[in-house]
């Protein structure tokens, strides 16, 4: 389940939304129109975050691309399609199909977190009773595994965004797939983020671009969202892992511990 070439872009980088503000020597007053547009950008981000955090269940597909910086400094782009289903507070499933056709995923059934690779015919599980938020935070932070867009679907998204609303700027208005959107940019402590949020209807993002500006080579992650569904068919069976015939169970090793995750030290 390990891909060395891709491992450089880790999910634990997240979106880098905790902002640090740099001082300036000269203060320049913004025109009223610019201030109004920036206030609108912040309001749109808040509306999106609140809407996503309060949604009880959802499913969405995302066409993603991401850079992997090589030892030489060259950036190589890879891509994948992610299909995500969330049923709060304690059910989640992510299926990933890479451009080369390989398939893998992660699911959480309220008590157990499972990562699987259908092509390698391996899977790993770790007991983790609780919420989907806590399970995926453990997956990225404790296990150091890649899980893009986790923060966007966390229930604490509104709180995480509060620190960066002052950096929000309205870049412009654009149409994506025939849908009129606001192109909004903001800065976190480690990343620059752009989000495209529709003018009308539910504030569900259409596109996101993240630039990890403190990482070597400043790699980017991009995702185009489609097929949002706020009432998906999500029975318990969708979040229950059933290994295929011949699949091998392998341990998840927590970094630096040398023992399978969830196993106590003697």
Buried (B, 14 or more C-beta within 10 A) or exposed (E): BEEEEBEBBBBBBBBBBEBEEEEEEEEEEEEEEEEEBBEBBBEBBBBBBBBBBEBEBBBBBBBBBBBBBEEEEEBEEBEBBBBBBBBBBBBBBBBBBBEEEBBBBBBBBBEBBBBBBBEBEBBBBBEBEBBBBBBBBBBBBBBBBBBBBBBBBBBEBBEBBBBBBEBBBBBEEEEBEEBEBBBBBBBBBBBBBBBBBBEEEEBBBBBBBBBBBEBEBBBBBBBBBEEBEEEBEBEEEBBBBEBEEEBEEBEBBBEEEEEEBBEEEE
